[in-house]
């Protein structure tokens, strides 16, 4: 089983200092991209209660279905993550959404962001650091890495050390979806 270990931090200052620090640490910048995440509710399971998430991420022509399982701890956003790349293009995404709606799933919210990504080898692990500009929420930094069942706690400890080295404090456990829903709840 694969887990994603993730820490998220709100950023109130310019992210160029963070980018410079990442480059000084040996990170490789892999560019910026616009991501549109459409989240769905399950017809018989309340994801807001179980802590799960199901989304389709569209980024350029790519479409990726992602399932995120319940959180494993109360400090990070560590959880099982499964991703499946699907047929490319906006029409393929629309057909997926149409199929899911026909099965009883309902799209609850879209999260739009621009992510500037950096890959960093830190403490023997591969990390992705995303500098996110999230529509309606502002700027955030995500520090994440993949882990297995036997080492997710070690990866979590390394993620906290990297965040500390980057000067990031007070991690945010809510997802962008949760923050947007709190800010602007859907009408019934």
C-alpha positions in Angstrom: 0.0 0.0 0.0 1.3 3.5 -0.9 0.8 6.5 1.2 1.2 10.2 0.5 2.7 12.1 3.3 1.7 15.8 3.0 2.2 19.0 4.9 0.5 22.2 3.8 1.3 25.8 5.0 -0.3 29.1 4.2 2.2 31.7 2.9 1.7 35.4 3.5 5.0 36.6 2.0 6.5 36.3 -1.4 7.3 32.8 -2.5 10.5 33.7 -4.3 12.5 33.4 -1.0 11.1 29.8 -0.7 12.0 29.1 -4.3 15.6 30.4 -3.7 16.0 28.3 -0.6 14.8 25.2 -2.4 17.3 25.8 -5.2 20.1 26.3 -2.7 19.1 22.9 -1.2 19.6 21.3 -4.6 15.9 21.2 -5.7 15.1 21.0 -9.4 12.3 23.2 -10.6 10.0 21.4 -12.9 7.9 24.3 -13.9 4.4 25.7 -13.4 1.0 24.3 -14.4 -2.6 25.1 -14.0 -4.6 22.3 -12.2 -8.3 22.0 -12.1 -9.6 19.5 -9.5 -13.2 18.4 -9.6 -14.3 16.7 -6.4 -17.1 14.2 -6.2 -19.3 12.9 -3.4 -20.2 9.2 -3.1 -23.8 8.2 -3.4 -23.8 6.1 -0.2 -20.8 7.2 1.8 -20.2 10.6 3.3 -16.6 11.5 2.5 -16.7 14.5 4.8 -17.2 12.0 7.7 -14.8 9.3 6.5 -12.1 11.8 5.5 -11.8 10.3 2.0 -11.7 12.2 -1.3 -12.4 11.4 -5.0 -11.4 13.8 -7.7 -10.5 14.2 -11.3 -7.5 16.4 -11.9 -7.2 18.0 -15.3 -3.8 19.6 -16.1 -3.3 20.5 -19.7 -4.7 17.6 -21.6 -4.0 15.1 -18.8 -6.8 13.7 -16.7 -6.0 11.8 -13.5 -8.5 10.1 -11.2 -7.4 10.2 -7.6 -8.8 8.4 -4.5 -7.5 9.6 -1.1 -8.2 7.4 1.9 -8.8 8.5 5.5 -6.1 10.4 7.3 -3.6 8.2 9.4 -2.6 10.8 12.0 -3.6 14.1 13.5 -0.5 16.1 12.5 -0.3 15.6 8.8 -2.3 14.7 5.7 -0.8 11.2 5.5 -3.1 8.8 3.8 -3.4 6.1 1.1 -3.5 7.7 -2.4 -4.4 5.9 -5.6 -4.1 7.6 -9.0 -5.1 6.4 -12.4 -4.2 8.3 -15.6 -7.2 8.4 -18.0 -7.9 9.3 -21.6 -6.6 12.8 -22.4 -8.4 16.0 -23.2 -11.4 18.0 -21.9 -14.0 15.9 -23.7 -12.7 12.8 -22.0 -13.0 14.6 -18.6 -16.6 15.6 -19.4 -17.5 12.0 -20.4 -16.0 10.7 -17.1 -18.0 13.3 -15.1 -21.2 12.3 -17.0 -20.6 8.6 -16.3 -20.0 9.2 -12.6 -23.1 11.4 -12.3 -25.1 8.6 -14.0 -23.8 6.2 -11.2 -25.0 8.6 -8.5 -21.8 10.5 -7.8 -22.2 14.3 -7.5 -19.6 16.9 -8.2 -19.4 19.1 -5.2 -16.7 21.6 -6.0 -13.9 22.6 -8.3 -10.5 23.7 -7.0 -8.4 25.7 -9.4 -4.7 26.5 -8.7 -1.4 27.2 -10.4 1.4 25.1 -9.0 5.1 25.8 -9.3 6.8 22.4 -8.6 10.2 21.5 -7.2 11.7 18.1 -6.8 14.1 17.7 -3.9 16.2 14.8 -2.6 16.1 15.3 1.2 17.4 12.9 3.9 17.5 10.0 1.4 13.9 10.6 0.2 12.3 12.2 -2.8 10.1 15.2 -2.0 7.8 17.3 -4.2 7.4 20.9 -3.0 4.5 22.8 -4.6 4.1 26.5 -4.4 0.4 26.9 -5.0 -1.7 29.9 -5.8 -5.2 28.7 -5.1 -8.2 30.6 -6.6 -10.2 32.2 -3.8 -7.8 31.0 -1.1 -4.3 32.5 -1.8 -0.8 31.1 -1.6 0.2 27.8 0.0 3.2 25.5 0.1 2.8 21.7 0.0 5.6 19.4 1.1 4.9 15.8 0.1 6.5 12.5 -0.5 5.4 8.9 -1.1 5.8 6.2 1.6 5.0 2.6 2.3 3.2 1.0 5.2 6.5 0.5 7.1 8.1 3.9 6.6 5.4 6.6 6.5 6.3 7.8 10.0 10.0 8.2 9.0 8.9 10.1 5.9 6.6 12.2 8.0 9.5 13.1 10.3 11.7 14.1 7.3 8.8 16.2 5.9 8.6 18.1 9.2 12.4 18.7 9.1 12.2 20.0 5.6 9.4 22.3 6.4 11.4 23.6 9.4 14.4 24.2 7.1 12.2 26.2 4.8 10.9 28.3 7.7 7.4 27.0 7.4 5.3 26.9 10.6 1.7 26.0 11.6 0.7 23.4 9.1 -2.8 23.4 7.7 -4.5 20.0 7.8 -7.6 21.0 5.9 -7.6 20.3 2.2 -8.2 23.1 -0.3 -11.7 21.6 -0.9 -12.5 21.8 2.9 -11.3 25.4 3.1 -13.4 26.4 0.1 -16.5 24.6 1.4 -16.1 26.4 4.7 -15.7 29.7 3.0 -18.6 29.2 0.6 -20.8 26.2 1.5 -22.8 24.6 -1.4 -26.5 25.3 -1.5 -28.7 22.3 -0.9 
